[in-house]
Amino acid sequence: MSVFENREGDGKTDGGGIPDGAGNPDGAGNGADGLLPRPVRTARRPRKGMLSKRRHRERAPLRIRLRRNRGRRLRRLSYAVLTLLSALCAAAVLAYHLTSIPKPHPETVTQSTVFLDSGGAYLGRRGPVDRQDIPLSAVPRHVQDAVIAAENRSFRTDSGISPRAIARATLATLTGGDPQGGSTITQQYVKNALLSPEHSLARKAREALIAIKLDRTRTKDEILEGYLDTVYFGRGAAGIQSAARNYFGVDAQSLTVAQGAALASILNIPSYYEKAGSDPKVTAKLENRWEWVLDAMAASGSITAKQRAAARFPAFRFYPPGETEGQRQYLIDVAAKEAADRLGITEDRLASGGYSVTTTFDLALQDSATQLVQKHPGGEKGVRVHTAVVGLVPGDGAVRVLNGGSDYARQSFNDAVSGAVEAGTALDPFSEVRHAGEPLSKLLKTTAPTPLNLASAYATVAADGRYATPYTVARITREGRTVYRARPDVRQVLDEKEALVAGGRSGAVAVDEAVDAGSAKAKNFAVAGAGGGITRRTVWTTGYDDRLALAVALFADRAGSRKGTTVPAQLPNEPSPPEFAQSVAARIWDAATKDGSKSAAEGAAASHAPN
């Protein structure tokens, strides 16, 4: 045994001072190579509490960390916002260039044809839309300024849009609120004429883009003209021209300051204000807005203080139309057919062509005749009484009055031009005529002339034997240009001797000698008809001079055995048919020829005068 060996293994040193097995994993005091073993460092594992304290010391508080990173975060946010804005601007520019100005809707370019009486008074219209284009030069400046004051006071200077109004409308759409108005005139024109009226963000965005492009590519006057020609005013009227006629019975160029401000005020709620003049509540509310518009015009200098002080709330045409309005459709029917024939087009094409048809009718005389005719009490037990009235100018043929029925809505058949009733003795004054020319000779042979034909026969006598073809259209214009002007068709069909004889036999040559127009025997109107006594079926009353030939026909019918048919019936005896017919004729004559009024002949001459 080695002297160094510790047999007991007690770990004590044997002279060398080295612990047994220290640093030797094999437990040997010496390594295999005889070198001393290197000591091994063992890391001390910190306790758990010490580790958490160290980490807490190393991690800064949140607010400090946020403060340290604030600049970096702000830079990142700025970059993001700038990127978003750049993208939005690029998208807006791209959308602007890709957006084209669309063509107007078909209904906004379709125009109606209007009918006027011989003096230019509004009779009515034909067409799908009550609208007629007029140039801005035909709209008085004070009317333009009234619309701007009511709808968009910055119109002359804005860019076509109102950012504030757009934001308000967008917010309302997103939150489900009520639709918001406040659009500029340019935007309203885009919405009314170029786009659909739907409420959506996409439509509103496109409206704004088109409005901006429209404002950059067209003048303010062009935009205002388009707006005034298409905006809705209520009463079925689209555009300022139709509105002027529907509310005041005048053309737009004749609107006063007060009338222009009233129409501008209506634009706010047209469907509500259309009853102005007939509904006291509506009228009062409109008057308040009218005052507001005039005040704005005065404040902007559009009108003077004197004009503002002199303005009075205007009177409106009654709405809905009265009883005489329905009767005017008979006039329009006749004139529309004649106008289409003269232009060589269909009535449908005429109705949507934007024509202005000046007729030969005297509207005041027509309304007077309608009111007189409606005084008849009518028949009993299913008997319906008809009263047709025709008045025309001898030697010219211009029809001044044409009463075709009591109400067009109940009877569209025109008794005056199509009612073939029994002539009876009505044509007896022509029995001695031997050499009548056409078309009078054919007329004299018929047993059932129309009231229009009967009046033209007696007009021939009044014109010394010259027959004038009846006509109802004096002039037709389109966009201010005359496209047709009537030329009376007159021919000699009787020599003067035969005309004198026929006149003497009629007993109706001195119609202007009596004074009492209300008397049944006044003015010496000739009376004739079919049947007699209590079996009268037709009564005719005629009278004439060189100014007017007038015929009044009274007849009756009742329902036939087959559905939709009628048969002649006996006229009621109360009131007396001859006396009623003569009274109507006398009063119409008095209204047509009273002193101080333009004579029928002068009216015909005015219809043929140049523009």
Buried (B, 14 or more C-beta within 10 A) or exposed (E): EEEEEEEEEEEEEBEEEBEBBEEBEEEEBBEEEEEEBEEEEEEEEEEEEEEEEEEEEEEEEEEEEEEEEEEEEEEEEEEEEEEEEEEEEEEBEEEBEEBEBEEBBEEBBBBBBBBBBBBBBBBBBBBEBBBBBBEBEBBBEBBBBBBBBBBBBEBEEBEBBBEEBBEBBBEBBEEEEEEBEEBBBBBBBBBBBBBEEEEEEEBBBBBBBBBBBBBEEBEBEEBBBBBBBBBBBBBBBBBBBBBBBBBBBBBBBEBBBBBBBBBBBBBBBBEBBBBBBBBEEBBEBBBEBBBBBBEBBBEEEBBEEEBBEEBEBBEBBEBEEEEBBBBBBBBBBBBBBBBBEBBEEEBEEBBBBBBBBBBBBBBBBBBBBBEBBBEBEEBEEEBBBBBBBBBBBBBBBBBBBBBBBBBBEEBEBBBBBEBEBBBBBBBBBBEEBEEBBEBBBEBBEEEEBBBBBBBBBBBBBBBBBBBBEBBBBBBBBBEEEEBBBBEBEBBBBBBEEBBBBBBEBBBBBEBBEBEEBEEBEBBBBBBBBBBEEEEBBBBBBBBBBBBBBBBBBBBBBBBEEEEEEEEBBBBBEEBBBBBBBBBBBBBBBBBBBEEEBEBBBEBBBBBBEEE
